[in-house]
Amino acid sequence: MERKMSDRQEKTRLLTKDIFKSSLLGAVKKMDPRYMLGTPVMFVVEVGAVLALLLTVAPTALGDSPQAVEEQNLRLYNGIVCGLLFLTVLFANFAESVAEGRGKAQAASMKKTRQDTGARLLGPDGKETAVSASLLKRGDVVLVKAGEVIPGDGEVIEGIASVDESAITGESAPVTREAGTDFSSVTGGTTVVSDWLKVEITSQPGESFLDKMISLVEGASRQKTPNEIALNTLLTALTVIFLLVVATLYPFALYAGVRLPASAMIALLVCLIPTTIGGLLSAIGIAGMDRVTRFHVIAMSGKAVEACGDVDTMILDKTGTITFGNRLAADFYPVGGKKKEDLIDYAVLSSLYDPTPEGKSTAELGRGMGTRVGEMEGEEPEFLPFTAQSKMSGVNLKSGVRIRKGAAEAIKEMVRAEGGSIPEDLDSVVSEISGWGGTPLVVAADHEIYGVIYLKDTVKPGLAERFQRLRDMGIKTIMCTGDNPLTAATIAKEAGVDGFLAECRPEDKIEAIKKEQAEGKLVAMTGDGTNDAPALAQADVGLAMNSGTSAAKEAANMVDLDSDPTKILEVVEIGKQLLITRGSLTTFSIANDVAKYFAIIPAMFTLVVPQMQVLNIMRLATPMSAILSALIFNAVIIPCLIPIAMRGVKYRPMSAEKLLLKNMGIYGLGGILSPFIGIKLIDLLTAPVLELLGI
């Protein structure tokens, strides 16, 4: 137990020894100017550091007089400025490297499962050939026996087996994979625990789901999101503006009689441009994807995570998401004066070969109530499976009797077509069961209706509160179900969703998504079947279950490794957290810059323009100490904010107005006050040192 706790703590720690070492090395490697061009703000800081280094070696290179160099000990001052500027760039690169390092540490464990393994390739004649898994291509069929690793992504075409997916999902409990079901998809790198499977490979070498996971987790193919690009463009524009400001400020300072060394002007520029958010922007985006990954969800792009934060509407399946999905037979209700015993017998007969949970539970409940079907099982009836078109299933007995069970309207239509009559109390029984939130299955034999099976489903506990949280975020929830409108309305009311689609077909989901999108809304939905693939592709955020089909996973832009449909609720909150973290730190950074303007500029001109003493609120000692103190604060604040960038700002559902006020109150006010306090304290320490050094 203690060992598990320590492992969990190690996994959730912000920095481990390995991550720290790799991040430090990565921060140095990122100093390459070709890489720094991708972050214009920090590139300007690096250029400034290089110029300060030049001034350290040749103090008069940018116009400073030899006399000033000697009097003010500028060579040492330039060296200090150079060191602080390089440290600022290093801290910014370190923040990004930490975010990447956490992902790379996770990817390292995944790579262990990608080791080249052998495969039993089956030829057209069924003959086995031992080949390397790396040689398998799409369409190949392989046999995987107990204890063997599945060599690639694929679909089970024959067999049923338990599969250990802990290498992918982290869950130790094996899952069942079976041909011909929605749980036929398997992932390369997982292990067959029992029995055997015939798998048709669906991926090319290097394109498996595991390969994509490793690439995404490592951040090798991470692209900047639209919001990130827009903010980066804004920061670049501000940098250009302040570059022009400093360029014009220098001659103005000379005219006013303020003679500052070139290195001080470089430091001034760095203090004025938005270096704090510029240094953390990339780290915030990478950390957002990392939080989703650690939640066992693989996002195909940063854009998908960001889109979660902007979601307006959520489409949710009822079965398995809002309810437990195990609709079980709870009772039998005869109609039209029929005997309950006859209803039970016909219901059990129609369910003997029905593999669904509804069919199995109906047969079990009937046996528990003393059905006489045991005497009739020898008939070996012809089983007709349920279809979305017929909305019924049943059996054809050798005696010619045809038994059907299914949706009330479908059974009634069939009975009318065969010349039968509809019992007067049928609709009231169906309505009563639907009113309880159950699902009514009507049972008919030939052209006579015998009664109704009451299937009971249960809403998952706590969902009403979670949907209220979504409502507080401004997100509308719509439940999709194949149930009749009355049952759907009852479940929707109990769960607390905002709307529902009853008797919903796959194409109805697409129409619902398009309707919301036409109103300018972003839509999220979950799915696992091949029939969900078109809707998952249409949605702005499509979360596919890892247990689902390959088609669903290919269509979605997120895959839930734990196959929990309700996880979309948490994923949206993580997306919101990403946007709020970026917004909060941007607010803090801008507020920091405003405070630094008041700290530096008045101190520069106070000696020449005494009236500016009014604005010198901090009472900083000298222009040189003011700029140096601001530069030190500018460098130190970045690593102080790394934990917030990595873990994210804690999100609580609230209106946009309240969120804005909270942001301005905490990060806006905090961003203004912290430089006043920090720069003043640093100035109290640096001013005597600079005086001692003759600067």
C-alpha positions as CSV (number, residue, x, y, z in Angstrom):
1,M,0.0,0.0,0.0
2,E,2.8,2.4,1.0
3,R,4.6,1.5,-2.2
4,K,1.5,2.3,-4.3
5,M,1.1,5.6,-2.6
6,S,4.8,6.6,-3.2
7,D,4.5,5.6,-6.9
8,R,1.4,7.7,-7.2
9,Q,3.0,10.7,-5.5
10,E,6.1,10.3,-7.8
11,K,3.8,10.4,-10.8
12,T,1.9,13.5,-9.8
13,R,5.0,15.5,-8.5
14,L,5.7,18.6,-10.6
15,L,9.4,17.8,-10.7
16,T,11.3,14.6,-10.3
17,K,15.1,14.3,-10.4
18,D,15.0,12.9,-13.9
19,I,12.6,15.6,-15.2
20,F,14.7,18.3,-13.6
21,K,17.9,17.1,-15.2
22,S,16.4,16.6,-18.7
23,S,14.6,20.0,-18.4
24,L,17.7,21.8,-17.5
25,L,19.5,20.2,-20.5
26,G,16.6,21.0,-22.7
27,A,16.5,24.6,-21.6
28,V,20.1,25.0,-22.7
29,K,19.5,23.3,-26.0
30,K,16.5,25.6,-26.7
31,M,18.9,28.6,-26.6
32,D,19.5,27.9,-30.3
33,P,18.4,31.1,-32.1
34,R,16.7,29.0,-34.8
35,Y,14.4,27.5,-32.1
36,M,14.0,30.9,-30.3
37,L,12.6,32.5,-33.4
38,G,9.4,30.5,-32.7
39,T,8.8,32.7,-29.6
40,P,9.5,36.2,-30.8
41,V,9.3,37.8,-27.3
42,M,12.0,35.6,-25.9
43,F,14.0,35.9,-29.1
44,V,14.3,39.6,-28.5
45,V,15.5,38.9,-24.9
46,E,18.1,36.5,-26.3
47,V,19.3,39.1,-28.8
48,G,19.5,41.6,-26.0
49,A,21.6,39.1,-24.0
50,V,24.0,38.7,-26.9
51,L,24.3,42.5,-27.3
52,A,24.9,42.8,-23.5
53,L,27.6,40.2,-23.9
54,L,29.2,42.2,-26.7
55,L,29.1,45.3,-24.5
56,T,30.8,43.3,-21.7
57,V,33.7,42.5,-24.0
58,A,33.7,45.9,-25.8
59,P,31.9,48.4,-23.6
60,T,32.2,51.2,-26.2
61,A,30.8,49.2,-29.1
62,L,27.3,50.8,-29.1
63,G,28.4,54.4,-28.4
64,D,29.2,54.6,-24.7
65,S,32.1,56.9,-24.1
66,P,35.4,55.5,-22.6
67,Q,35.1,58.0,-19.8
68,A,31.6,56.8,-18.8
69,V,32.8,53.2,-19.0
70,E,35.6,53.9,-16.5
71,E,33.5,56.2,-14.2
72,Q,30.5,53.9,-14.0
73,N,32.3,50.5,-14.1
74,L,30.1,49.7,-17.1
75,R,32.0,46.5,-18.1
76,L,30.8,44.9,-14.8
77,Y,27.3,46.3,-15.1
78,N,27.0,45.1,-18.7
79,G,28.1,41.6,-17.5
80,I,25.4,41.6,-14.8
81,V,22.7,42.6,-17.4
82,C,24.0,40.0,-19.8
83,G,23.8,37.3,-17.1
84,L,20.3,38.3,-16.0
85,L,19.0,38.3,-19.6
86,F,20.4,34.9,-20.4
87,L,18.9,33.7,-17.1
88,T,15.5,35.1,-18.2
89,V,15.7,33.1,-21.4
90,L,16.9,30.0,-19.6
91,F,14.0,30.2,-17.1
92,A,11.4,30.5,-19.9
93,N,13.0,27.6,-21.8
94,F,13.1,25.6,-18.5
95,A,9.3,26.1,-18.0
96,E,8.6,24.7,-21.5
97,S,11.1,21.8,-21.0
98,V,9.4,20.9,-17.7
99,A,6.1,20.7,-19.4
100,E,7.6,18.6,-22.2
101,G,9.6,16.5,-19.7
102,R,6.5,15.3,-17.9
103,G,5.1,14.1,-21.2
104,K,8.4,12.4,-22.2
105,A,8.6,10.6,-18.9
106,Q,5.2,9.1,-19.6
107,A,6.1,8.3,-23.2
108,A,9.1,6.4,-22.1
109,S,7.0,3.9,-20.3
110,M,4.8,3.6,-23.4
111,K,7.8,2.9,-25.6
112,K,8.5,-0.3,-23.7
113,T,5.3,-1.7,-25.1
114,R,6.3,-0.8,-28.7
115,Q,9.3,-3.1,-28.7
116,D,9.4,-5.2,-31.9
117,T,7.6,-8.5,-31.2
118,G,6.9,-11.6,-33.3
119,A,3.5,-12.3,-34.9
120,R,1.7,-15.3,-36.2
121,L,0.7,-14.2,-39.7
122,L,-2.2,-16.3,-41.2
123,G,-2.2,-17.0,-44.9
124,P,-5.3,-17.5,-47.1
125,D,-5.0,-21.3,-46.4
126,G,-4.9,-20.7,-42.6
127,K,-1.2,-21.6,-42.4
128,E,0.8,-19.8,-39.7
129,T,4.0,-17.9,-40.6
130,A,6.3,-16.3,-38.0
131,V,7.1,-12.7,-38.9
132,S,8.2,-9.5,-37.3
133,A,5.4,-7.2,-36.1
134,S,7.1,-4.3,-37.9
135,L,6.4,-6.1,-41.3
136,L,2.7,-6.3,-40.8
137,K,0.5,-4.1,-43.0
138,R,-3.2,-3.2,-43.1
139,G,-5.4,-6.2,-44.0
140,D,-3.1,-8.9,-42.6
141,V,-4.7,-11.4,-40.3
142,V,-2.7,-12.6,-37.2
143,L,-3.4,-15.2,-34.5
144,V,-2.7,-14.1,-30.9
145,K,-2.7,-16.7,-28.2
146,A,-2.7,-16.4,-24.4
147,G,0.4,-14.7,-23.0
148,E,1.3,-13.1,-26.4
149,V,1.4,-9.4,-27.2
150,I,-1.0,-8.1,-29.9
151,P,1.4,-7.0,-32.6
152,G,-0.7,-4.1,-34.0
153,D,-4.0,-2.2,-33.9
154,G,-6.8,-4.2,-35.4
155,E,-10.3,-5.7,-35.2
156,V,-11.1,-9.1,-33.8
157,I,-12.7,-11.2,-36.5
158,E,-12.8,-14.4,-34.6
159,G,-12.6,-15.5,-31.0
160,I,-13.2,-14.1,-27.6
161,A,-10.4,-13.4,-25.0
162,S,-9.4,-11.4,-22.0
163,V,-6.9,-8.6,-22.9
164,D,-4.6,-6.8,-20.5
165,E,-4.5,-3.2,-21.6
166,S,-2.6,-1.8,-18.5
167,A,0.3,-0.8,-20.8
168,I,-2.1,1.7,-22.5
169,T,-4.7,2.6,-19.9
170,G,-3.0,2.0,-16.6
171,E,-5.9,-0.2,-15.5
172,S,-4.8,-3.6,-14.2
173,A,-8.2,-5.4,-14.7
174,P,-8.3,-7.3,-18.1
175,V,-11.1,-6.4,-20.5
176,T,-13.0,-8.7,-22.8
177,R,-12.6,-8.4,-26.6
178,E,-15.0,-10.3,-28.9
179,A,-15.6,-10.5,-32.6
180,G,-18.8,-9.0,-34.0
181,T,-19.4,-6.6,-31.1
182,D,-18.6,-3.0,-30.3
183,F,-15.8,-4.3,-28.2
184,S,-13.8,-5.9,-31.1
185,S,-11.1,-3.2,-31.4
186,V,-7.7,-4.1,-30.0
187,T,-4.6,-2.0,-29.6
188,G,-1.0,-3.0,-30.4
189,G,1.2,-3.5,-27.4
190,T,-1.6,-5.0,-25.2
191,T,-1.5,-8.6,-24.1
192,V,-3.9,-11.5,-24.5
193,V,-4.4,-13.0,-21.0
194,S,-6.7,-16.0,-21.9
195,D,-7.9,-17.9,-24.9
196,W,-7.0,-16.6,-28.4
197,L,-8.0,-14.0,-31.0
198,K,-7.8,-13.7,-34.8
199,V,-7.1,-10.0,-35.5
200,E,-7.2,-8.2,-38.8
201,I,-4.6,-5.4,-38.7
202,T,-6.0,-1.9,-39.4
203,S,-2.8,0.2,-39.2
204,Q,0.3,0.6,-41.2
205,P,3.8,0.3,-39.5
206,G,4.5,3.5,-37.5
207,E,0.9,4.6,-37.6
208,S,-0.6,2.6,-34.7
209,F,-2.5,4.2,-31.9
210,L,0.4,3.6,-29.6
211,D,2.8,5.4,-32.0
212,K,0.3,8.3,-32.2
213,M,0.1,8.4,-28.4
214,I,3.9,8.5,-28.0
215,S,4.2,11.3,-30.5
216,L,1.5,13.3,-29.0
217,V,2.6,12.8,-25.4
218,E,6.2,13.7,-26.3
219,G,4.9,16.9,-27.9
220,A,7.0,16.2,-31.0
221,S,4.1,17.1,-33.3
222,R,2.4,19.7,-31.1
223,Q,1.0,22.6,-33.1
224,K,0.1,25.9,-31.6
225,T,-3.7,26.3,-31.1
226,P,-5.5,29.2,-32.8
227,N,-5.9,31.1,-29.5
228,E,-2.2,30.6,-28.7
229,I,-1.2,31.9,-32.2
230,A,-3.5,34.9,-31.7
231,L,-2.0,35.7,-28.3
232,N,1.5,35.2,-29.6
233,T,0.8,37.6,-32.5
234,L,-0.4,40.2,-29.9
235,L,2.7,39.7,-27.8
236,T,4.9,40.2,-30.9
237,A,3.0,43.4,-31.8
238,L,3.5,44.7,-28.3
239,T,7.2,43.8,-28.5
240,V,7.6,45.8,-31.7
241,I,5.8,48.8,-30.2
242,F,8.0,48.8,-27.1
243,L,11.1,48.4,-29.3
244,L,10.1,51.6,-31.1
245,V,9.3,53.3,-27.7
246,V,12.8,52.5,-26.3
247,A,14.4,53.5,-29.6
248,T,12.8,57.0,-29.4
249,L,13.2,57.2,-25.6
250,Y,17.0,57.0,-25.8
251,P,17.5,60.2,-27.8
252,F,14.9,61.9,-25.6
253,A,16.8,60.8,-22.5
254,L,20.0,62.2,-24.0
255,Y,18.3,65.5,-24.7
256,A,16.9,65.6,-21.1
257,G,20.5,65.1,-19.8
258,V,20.0,61.5,-18.7
259,R,23.0,59.5,-19.8
260,L,22.2,55.8,-19.5
261,P,24.5,53.1,-20.9
262,A,23.3,51.0,-23.9
263,S,23.0,47.9,-21.7
264,A,20.5,49.8,-19.5
265,M,18.4,50.6,-22.5
266,I,18.5,46.9,-23.5
267,A,17.4,46.0,-20.0
268,L,14.7,48.6,-20.1
269,L,13.3,47.1,-23.3
270,V,13.2,43.6,-21.8
271,C,11.4,44.9,-18.7
272,L,8.8,46.7,-20.9
273,I,7.9,43.9,-23.3
274,P,5.6,41.0,-22.0
275,T,8.3,38.5,-21.1
276,T,6.4,36.8,-18.4
277,I,3.5,35.5,-20.5
278,G,5.9,35.2,-23.5
279,G,8.1,32.8,-21.5
280,L,5.2,30.7,-20.2
281,L,2.8,30.7,-23.1
282,S,4.1,27.5,-24.7
283,A,4.5,25.7,-21.3
284,I,0.8,26.5,-20.5
285,G,-0.4,24.8,-23.8
286,I,1.9,21.7,-23.3
287,A,0.9,21.4,-19.7
288,G,-2.8,21.5,-20.7
289,M,-2.4,18.5,-23.0
290,D,-0.4,16.8,-20.3
291,R,-3.2,17.2,-17.8
292,V,-5.6,15.6,-20.3
293,T,-3.2,12.7,-20.9
294,R,-2.7,12.0,-17.2
295,F,-6.5,11.8,-17.0
296,H,-6.1,8.9,-19.4
297,V,-7.5,10.8,-22.4
298,I,-5.4,11.2,-25.6
299,A,-6.0,14.4,-27.4
300,M,-5.1,14.3,-31.1
301,S,-4.1,18.0,-31.0
302,G,-3.8,21.0,-28.6
303,K,-6.7,22.5,-30.6
304,A,-9.0,19.7,-29.3
305,V,-8.1,20.4,-25.7
306,E,-8.7,24.1,-26.3
307,A,-12.0,23.5,-28.0
308,C,-13.2,21.7,-24.9
309,G,-12.9,25.0,-23.0
310,D,-15.1,26.7,-25.5
311,V,-17.8,24.0,-25.7
312,D,-21.4,25.4,-25.6
313,T,-23.4,22.2,-26.1
314,M,-22.8,18.6,-25.1
315,I,-24.5,15.6,-26.8
316,L,-24.7,12.6,-24.5
317,D,-26.0,9.0,-25.0
318,K,-28.4,7.9,-22.3
319,T,-27.3,4.3,-22.1
320,G,-23.9,3.9,-20.4
321,T,-23.4,7.6,-20.0
322,I,-26.4,9.0,-18.1
323,T,-27.7,5.6,-17.0
324,F,-25.7,2.5,-16.1
325,G,-26.9,0.9,-19.3
326,N,-27.7,-2.5,-17.9
327,R,-31.5,-2.4,-18.5
328,L,-32.7,-5.5,-16.7
329,A,-36.1,-7.1,-16.7
330,A,-37.9,-6.2,-13.4
331,D,-41.5,-7.5,-13.9
332,F,-44.1,-8.7,-16.4
333,Y,-47.5,-6.9,-16.9
334,P,-50.2,-8.8,-18.8
335,V,-52.8,-6.8,-20.8
336,G,-56.1,-7.6,-22.5
337,G,-57.1,-10.2,-19.9
338,K,-54.2,-12.5,-20.8
339,K,-52.7,-14.7,-18.1
340,K,-49.4,-13.6,-16.6
341,E,-48.1,-17.2,-17.0
342,D,-48.6,-17.1,-20.7
343,L,-46.9,-13.7,-21.0
344,I,-43.9,-15.0,-19.0
345,D,-43.6,-18.1,-21.2
346,Y,-43.7,-16.1,-24.5
347,A,-41.3,-13.5,-23.1
348,V,-38.8,-16.2,-22.1
349,L,-39.1,-18.0,-25.4
350,S,-38.3,-14.8,-27.3
351,S,-35.3,-14.3,-25.1
352,L,-33.7,-17.8,-24.9
353,Y,-31.3,-16.9,-27.8
354,D,-31.1,-13.2,-27.2
355,P,-27.5,-12.4,-26.1
356,T,-28.3,-8.8,-25.0
357,P,-28.5,-7.9,-21.3
358,E,-32.3,-7.3,-21.8
359,G,-32.8,-10.8,-23.2
360,K,-30.6,-12.6,-20.6
361,S,-32.3,-10.8,-17.7
362,T,-35.8,-11.6,-19.1
363,A,-35.0,-15.3,-19.3
364,E,-33.5,-15.3,-15.8
365,L,-36.5,-13.4,-14.3
366,G,-39.0,-15.7,-16.1
367,R,-37.2,-18.8,-14.7
368,G,-37.3,-17.3,-11.3
369,M,-41.1,-16.9,-11.7
370,G,-41.7,-20.5,-12.7
371,T,-41.9,-20.4,-16.5
372,R,-42.9,-23.6,-18.3
373,V,-40.5,-22.9,-21.1
374,G,-38.3,-25.8,-20.0
375,E,-40.7,-28.1,-21.7
376,M,-40.5,-26.2,-25.0
377,E,-36.8,-25.6,-25.3
378,G,-36.5,-28.6,-27.6
379,E,-38.2,-26.7,-30.3
380,E,-35.0,-24.9,-31.2
381,P,-36.7,-21.8,-32.5
382,E,-35.3,-19.5,-35.2
383,F,-34.0,-16.4,-33.4
384,L,-34.5,-13.0,-35.1
385,P,-32.1,-10.3,-33.6
386,F,-33.1,-6.8,-32.9
387,T,-32.6,-4.2,-35.7
388,A,-32.9,-0.5,-35.6
389,Q,-35.3,-0.7,-38.6
390,S,-37.7,-3.2,-37.1
391,K,-37.3,-2.1,-33.4
392,M,-38.1,-5.7,-32.3
393,S,-36.6,-9.1,-31.9
394,G,-38.2,-12.6,-31.5
395,V,-38.4,-16.2,-32.5
396,N,-40.2,-18.4,-35.0
397,L,-41.2,-21.7,-33.5
398,K,-41.4,-25.0,-35.6
399,S,-45.1,-25.1,-34.7
400,G,-45.5,-21.9,-36.8
401,V,-46.0,-19.6,-33.8
402,R,-44.2,-16.3,-34.2
403,I,-43.2,-14.4,-31.0
404,R,-42.0,-10.8,-31.1
405,K,-40.9,-8.4,-28.4
406,G,-40.0,-4.8,-28.9
407,A,-41.1,-1.1,-28.9
408,A,-44.8,-0.6,-28.4
409,E,-45.4,1.3,-31.7
410,A,-43.5,-1.4,-33.7
411,I,-45.5,-4.3,-32.2
412,K,-48.8,-2.5,-32.5
413,E,-48.1,-1.8,-36.2
414,M,-47.2,-5.4,-36.8
415,V,-50.3,-6.7,-35.0
416,R,-52.6,-4.3,-37.0
417,A,-51.0,-5.4,-40.2
418,E,-51.9,-9.0,-39.3
419,G,-55.5,-8.2,-38.5
420,G,-55.1,-8.3,-34.8
421,S,-56.6,-5.9,-32.2
422,I,-54.8,-3.7,-29.7
423,P,-55.8,-4.3,-26.0
424,E,-57.4,-1.2,-24.5
425,D,-55.1,-1.2,-21.5
426,L,-51.9,-1.5,-23.4
427,D,-51.2,2.2,-23.8
428,S,-51.8,2.9,-20.1
429,V,-49.4,0.1,-19.0
430,V,-46.8,1.4,-21.5
431,S,-47.2,5.0,-20.3
432,E,-47.1,3.9,-16.6
433,I,-43.8,2.0,-17.1
434,S,-42.3,4.9,-19.1
435,G,-43.4,7.3,-16.4
436,W,-41.3,5.3,-13.9
437,G,-38.3,5.9,-16.2
438,G,-38.3,2.3,-17.3
439,T,-38.4,0.9,-20.8
440,P,-41.5,-1.1,-21.9
441,L,-41.0,-4.1,-24.2
442,V,-44.3,-5.3,-25.6
443,V,-44.7,-9.1,-26.2
444,A,-46.9,-10.5,-29.0
445,A,-47.5,-14.0,-30.2
446,D,-48.8,-14.1,-33.8
447,H,-51.4,-11.3,-33.9
448,E,-52.1,-11.2,-30.2
449,I,-50.5,-8.9,-27.6
450,Y,-49.9,-10.6,-24.3
451,G,-48.3,-7.9,-22.2
452,V,-45.3,-5.8,-21.4
453,I,-41.9,-6.5,-20.0
454,Y,-40.7,-3.7,-17.6
455,L,-37.0,-3.0,-18.2
456,K,-35.5,-0.9,-15.4
457,D,-32.5,1.4,-15.9
458,T,-30.9,3.6,-13.3
459,V,-29.5,7.1,-13.6
460,K,-25.9,7.3,-12.3
461,P,-25.7,9.0,-8.9
462,G,-24.3,12.5,-8.8
463,L,-25.1,13.3,-12.4
464,A,-27.7,15.9,-11.6
465,E,-25.1,17.9,-9.7
466,R,-22.5,17.5,-12.5
467,F,-25.0,18.7,-15.1
468,Q,-25.8,21.7,-12.9
469,R,-22.0,22.4,-12.9
470,L,-22.1,22.4,-16.7
471,R,-25.1,24.7,-16.6
472,D,-23.2,27.1,-14.4
473,M,-20.5,27.1,-17.1
474,G,-23.1,28.0,-19.7
475,I,-23.0,24.6,-21.3
476,K,-26.3,23.0,-22.6
477,T,-26.7,19.2,-22.3
478,I,-28.8,17.1,-24.7
479,M,-29.5,13.4,-24.1
480,C,-29.9,11.1,-27.0
481,T,-31.8,7.8,-26.6
482,G,-33.7,5.3,-28.6
483,D,-36.4,5.2,-26.0
484,N,-39.9,6.6,-26.5
485,P,-40.5,10.3,-25.7
486,L,-42.2,9.6,-22.3
487,T,-39.3,7.4,-21.0
488,A,-36.8,9.9,-22.4
489,A,-38.5,12.8,-20.7
490,T,-38.6,11.0,-17.3
491,I,-34.9,10.0,-17.5
492,A,-34.0,13.6,-18.7
493,K,-35.8,15.1,-15.7
494,E,-34.2,12.8,-13.2
495,A,-30.7,13.3,-14.7
496,G,-31.2,17.1,-15.0
497,V,-30.2,17.5,-18.6
498,D,-31.5,20.5,-20.6
499,G,-33.0,18.6,-23.5
500,F,-33.4,15.2,-25.1
501,L,-33.8,13.5,-28.4
502,A,-36.1,10.4,-28.2
503,E,-36.2,7.5,-30.6
504,C,-32.9,8.8,-31.8
505,R,-31.1,7.3,-34.8
506,P,-27.4,7.9,-35.7
507,E,-28.4,10.4,-38.4
508,D,-30.5,12.3,-35.8
509,K,-27.3,12.9,-33.8
510,I,-25.6,14.5,-36.8
511,E,-28.6,16.7,-37.4
512,A,-28.6,17.8,-33.8
513,I,-24.9,18.7,-33.9
514,K,-25.4,20.6,-37.2
515,K,-28.3,22.5,-35.8
516,E,-26.3,23.7,-32.7
517,Q,-23.3,24.5,-34.9
518,A,-25.5,26.6,-37.2
519,E,-26.3,28.8,-34.2
520,G,-22.6,29.4,-33.7
521,K,-22.1,26.9,-30.9
522,L,-19.2,24.4,-30.3
523,V,-20.5,20.9,-29.7
524,A,-19.0,17.9,-27.9
525,M,-20.1,14.3,-27.9
526,T,-19.0,10.8,-27.0
527,G,-19.4,7.6,-28.9
528,D,-17.9,4.1,-29.4
529,G,-19.6,2.4,-32.3
530,T,-19.0,2.6,-36.0
531,N,-22.4,4.2,-36.4
532,D,-21.2,7.0,-34.0
533,A,-18.2,7.8,-36.3
534,P,-20.0,10.4,-38.6
535,A,-21.3,12.3,-35.5
536,L,-17.9,12.2,-33.8
537,A,-16.3,13.6,-36.9
538,Q,-19.0,16.3,-37.2
539,A,-18.7,17.4,-33.5
540,D,-16.1,20.0,-32.6
541,V,-15.0,17.8,-29.7
542,G,-15.4,14.0,-30.3
543,L,-14.5,11.7,-27.5
544,A,-14.2,8.1,-28.6
545,M,-14.0,5.1,-26.2
546,N,-10.8,3.1,-26.4
547,S,-13.0,0.0,-26.2
548,G,-14.9,1.1,-29.3
549,T,-14.4,0.5,-33.0
550,S,-11.4,1.7,-35.0
551,A,-13.8,3.8,-37.1
552,A,-15.0,5.7,-34.0
553,K,-11.4,6.3,-32.8
554,E,-10.3,7.5,-36.2
555,A,-13.2,9.9,-36.5
556,A,-12.8,11.5,-33.0
557,N,-10.2,14.0,-31.9
558,M,-9.9,12.5,-28.4
559,V,-9.8,8.9,-27.2
560,D,-10.6,7.9,-23.6
561,L,-8.3,5.1,-22.6
562,D,-10.6,4.1,-19.7
563,S,-13.7,4.0,-21.9
564,D,-15.8,6.0,-19.5
565,P,-18.4,8.0,-21.4
566,T,-19.0,10.4,-18.5
567,K,-15.4,11.5,-18.7
568,I,-16.4,14.1,-21.3
569,L,-17.7,16.2,-18.3
570,E,-14.2,16.3,-16.7
571,V,-12.4,16.8,-20.1
572,V,-14.5,20.0,-20.7
573,E,-13.5,21.3,-17.2
574,I,-9.8,20.6,-18.1
575,G,-10.3,22.6,-21.3
576,K,-11.8,25.4,-19.4
577,Q,-8.9,25.3,-16.9
578,L,-6.4,25.6,-19.8
579,L,-8.1,28.8,-21.1
580,I,-8.5,30.3,-17.7
581,T,-4.8,29.5,-16.8
582,R,-3.7,31.2,-20.0
583,G,-6.0,34.2,-19.4
584,S,-5.0,34.5,-15.7
585,L,-1.3,34.5,-16.4
586,T,-1.7,36.9,-19.3
587,T,-3.6,39.2,-16.9
588,F,-0.9,38.9,-14.3
589,S,1.9,39.5,-16.9
590,I,0.2,42.7,-18.3
591,A,-0.4,44.0,-14.8
592,N,3.3,43.3,-14.0
593,D,4.4,45.3,-17.0
594,V,2.2,48.3,-16.0
595,A,3.7,48.3,-12.5
596,K,7.3,48.0,-14.0
597,Y,6.6,51.1,-16.1
598,F,5.9,53.1,-12.9
599,A,9.0,51.6,-11.3
600,I,11.5,52.3,-14.0
601,I,10.6,55.3,-16.1
602,P,10.1,57.9,-13.3
603,A,13.4,56.7,-11.7
604,M,15.2,57.4,-14.9
605,F,14.1,61.0,-15.3
606,T,13.8,62.1,-11.6
607,L,17.3,63.6,-11.5
608,V,16.7,65.8,-14.5
609,V,13.0,66.4,-14.2
610,P,12.3,66.8,-10.4
611,Q,8.6,67.0,-11.0
612,M,8.6,63.3,-12.0
613,Q,9.4,62.5,-8.3
614,V,5.7,62.4,-7.8
615,L,5.5,59.3,-10.0
616,N,8.5,57.7,-8.4
617,I,6.2,55.9,-5.9
618,M,8.8,53.2,-5.0
619,R,11.5,55.8,-4.3
620,L,14.1,53.7,-6.0
621,A,17.7,54.7,-5.4
622,T,19.1,55.4,-8.9
623,P,18.1,54.8,-12.5
624,M,20.8,52.0,-12.7
625,S,19.5,50.2,-9.6
626,A,15.9,50.7,-10.8
627,I,16.5,49.0,-14.1
628,L,18.6,46.3,-12.6
629,S,16.0,45.6,-9.8
630,A,13.3,45.4,-12.4
631,L,15.4,43.1,-14.6
632,I,16.1,40.7,-11.6
633,F,12.4,40.6,-10.7
634,N,11.5,40.0,-14.4
635,A,13.7,37.0,-14.4
636,V,12.7,35.5,-11.0
637,I,9.0,35.8,-11.6
638,I,9.0,33.2,-14.4
639,P,10.1,30.2,-12.3
640,C,7.8,31.3,-9.5
641,L,4.9,31.0,-11.9
642,I,5.9,27.6,-13.4
643,P,3.8,25.6,-10.8
644,I,0.7,27.5,-11.8
645,A,1.4,27.0,-15.5
646,M,1.9,23.3,-14.9
647,R,-1.0,22.5,-12.6
648,G,-3.4,25.1,-14.0
649,V,-5.5,27.7,-12.2
650,K,-8.2,25.9,-10.2
651,Y,-11.5,26.2,-12.1
652,R,-14.9,26.7,-10.4
653,P,-18.1,27.1,-12.5
654,M,-19.3,30.7,-12.6
655,S,-20.6,33.3,-15.0
656,A,-18.3,35.1,-17.3
657,E,-18.8,38.4,-15.4
658,K,-17.8,36.8,-12.0
659,L,-14.8,35.1,-13.7
660,L,-13.6,38.4,-15.1
661,L,-13.9,40.1,-11.7
662,K,-12.1,37.2,-10.0
663,N,-9.3,37.3,-12.6
664,M,-8.9,41.0,-12.2
665,G,-9.0,40.8,-8.5
666,I,-6.5,38.0,-8.0
667,Y,-4.2,38.1,-11.0
668,G,-4.7,41.7,-12.0
669,L,-4.3,43.2,-8.6
670,G,-1.7,40.7,-7.6
671,G,0.2,41.4,-10.8
672,I,0.3,45.1,-10.0
673,L,1.2,44.8,-6.3
674,S,3.9,42.1,-6.6
675,P,6.4,44.2,-8.7
676,F,6.0,47.1,-6.4
677,I,6.9,44.9,-3.4
678,G,9.4,42.7,-5.2
679,I,11.3,45.5,-7.1
680,K,11.5,47.7,-4.0
681,L,13.0,44.9,-1.9
682,I,15.5,44.0,-4.6
683,D,16.4,47.7,-5.0
684,L,17.1,47.9,-1.2
685,L,19.6,45.0,-1.7
686,T,21.1,46.0,-5.0
687,A,21.6,49.8,-4.5
688,P,24.3,49.4,-1.8
689,V,26.0,46.7,-3.9
690,L,26.0,48.9,-7.0
691,E,27.3,51.9,-5.0
692,L,30.1,49.7,-3.6
693,L,31.0,48.5,-7.1
694,G,31.1,52.1,-8.3
695,I,28.1,51.7,-10.7
